[in-house]
Each structure stands twice: as structure tokens, then as C-alpha cells.
Amino acid sequence: MRAEAARVRRLQRLEKVRAIAKQAAALDAAQAEGTLAQLEALAARTRTMAEDYRGRTALSDGLELRQLGSFVAGLTGISATTQGDAAQARVLADRKQQELALAERRRAAVEDRARAGQRALAQR
């Protein structure tokens, strides 16, 4: 009987540890999602800026045309780099979501075992 009660207490402690791990995984997932949203917004803004500048036609000479072309090329490069960063952030955010789901499954499994142990102990 004492061994059974000790087992239930260990499972309850393990459940608390798993709950803390789940909270940490949730925080990591939220941070990854926030970073992803920021990078996607930045990529969209730089892409829009490049398109706006690319559409300008009221230039007075070739120097302005060359400068505008260089500026647009720079903005396009920044946009492409940011899109690549957003793609990496998306992969990371997906992985963090999977880790969160795994942490929840682990916590729920321990909780179920602890409840089953408590019921068995109560029946005795």
C-alpha cells in the first residue's frame, strides 16, 4: 500500500515537471510565431517598397535612373533575404509547435497514470 502511494506521489511530481516543460514549450512556440510574423511583415513591406519605386517613371536623367535601379535592386535583395529568413522561421515555428504538442501528450500521459494510480489506491 505504501509503495502504491509513493508511486502515485512520484507520478504527481512528474506531472508537475511535465506541466512546467509544456509551459516552456508554449513560450518558445509563441516566440517563434512572433518572430515569424515580424519577418513576414518586413518581407511584405520591403517587397511593396521595391514595387513602388520600380514603378516610378518621372526621372529627369540617366543618373536618377541608375540610382533608382540600384536602390530597387537593394530593396529587392533585402526582401529576398527577409523572405528566406521568414522561411527558416516558419520551419522553426512548426518544430516548436510539434514540441509543444509532444510536451502536452507527455503531460497528459503522466496525468492519466497518476489518476489511475489514485483510483486503484482509493479502491483498496
CORKATA-V701933 format. One record per backbone hydrogen bond with DSSP energy under -1.0 kcal/mol. CO is the residue of the C=O (numbers start at 1). NH is the residue of the N-H. E is the energy in kcal/mol with one decimal. If there is no record, write none. Layout:
BEGIN
co = (CO & CO)
nh = (NH & NH)
e = (E & E)
END
This chain:
BEGIN
co = (1 & 2 & 3 & 4 & 5 & 6 & 7 & 8 & 9 & 10 & 11 & 12 & 13 & 14 & 15 & 16 & 17 & 18 & 19 & 20 & 21 & 22 & 23 & 24 & 25 & 26 & 27 & 28 & 29 & 30 & 31 & 32 & 33 & 34 & 35 & 36 & 37 & 38 & 39 & 40 & 41 & 42 & 43 & 44 & 45 & 46 & 47 & 48 & 49 & 50 & 51 & 53 & 57 & 61 & 62 & 63 & 64 & 65 & 66 & 67 & 68 & 69 & 70 & 71 & 72 & 73 & 74 & 75 & 76 & 77 & 78 & 79 & 80 & 81 & 82 & 83 & 84 & 85 & 86 & 87 & 88 & 89 & 90 & 91 & 92 & 93 & 94 & 95 & 96 & 97 & 98 & 99 & 100 & 101 & 102 & 103 & 104 & 105 & 106 & 107 & 108 & 109 & 110 & 111 & 112 & 113 & 114 & 115 & 116 & 117 & 118 & 119)
nh = (5 & 6 & 7 & 8 & 9 & 10 & 11 & 12 & 13 & 14 & 15 & 16 & 17 & 18 & 19 & 20 & 21 & 22 & 23 & 24 & 25 & 26 & 27 & 28 & 29 & 30 & 31 & 32 & 33 & 34 & 35 & 36 & 37 & 38 & 39 & 40 & 41 & 42 & 43 & 44 & 45 & 46 & 47 & 48 & 49 & 50 & 51 & 52 & 53 & 54 & 55 & 56 & 59 & 65 & 66 & 67 & 68 & 69 & 70 & 71 & 72 & 73 & 74 & 75 & 76 & 77 & 78 & 79 & 80 & 81 & 82 & 83 & 84 & 85 & 86 & 87 & 88 & 89 & 90 & 91 & 92 & 93 & 94 & 95 & 96 & 97 & 98 & 99 & 100 & 101 & 102 & 103 & 104 & 105 & 106 & 107 & 108 & 109 & 110 & 111 & 112 & 113 & 114 & 115 & 116 & 117 & 118 & 119 & 120 & 121 & 122 & 123)
e = (-2.2 & -2.6 & -2.2 & -2.1 & -2.3 & -2.4 & -2.4 & -2.2 & -2.3 & -2.6 & -2.2 & -1.9 & -2.2 & -2.6 & -2.2 & -2.0 & -2.3 & -2.2 & -2.1 & -2.3 & -2.3 & -2.5 & -2.2 & -2.4 & -2.5 & -2.3 & -2.4 & -2.3 & -2.3 & -2.3 & -2.4 & -2.3 & -2.4 & -2.2 & -2.5 & -2.6 & -2.2 & -2.4 & -2.5 & -2.1 & -2.4 & -2.5 & -2.2 & -2.4 & -2.5 & -2.4 & -2.2 & -2.5 & -2.7 & -2.4 & -1.4 & -1.3 & -2.0 & -1.5 & -2.7 & -2.9 & -2.7 & -2.4 & -2.3 & -2.5 & -2.9 & -2.3 & -2.2 & -2.6 & -2.6 & -2.3 & -2.4 & -2.6 & -2.5 & -2.5 & -2.6 & -2.4 & -2.1 & -2.4 & -2.5 & -2.1 & -2.1 & -2.5 & -2.2 & -1.9 & -2.3 & -2.8 & -2.5 & -2.3 & -2.5 & -2.1 & -2.1 & -2.3 & -2.1 & -2.3 & -2.3 & -2.5 & -2.2 & -2.3 & -2.5 & -2.3 & -2.7 & -2.3 & -2.0 & -2.4 & -2.5 & -2.1 & -2.6 & -2.6 & -2.4 & -2.3 & -2.3 & -2.5 & -2.4 & -2.3 & -2.6 & -1.9)
END
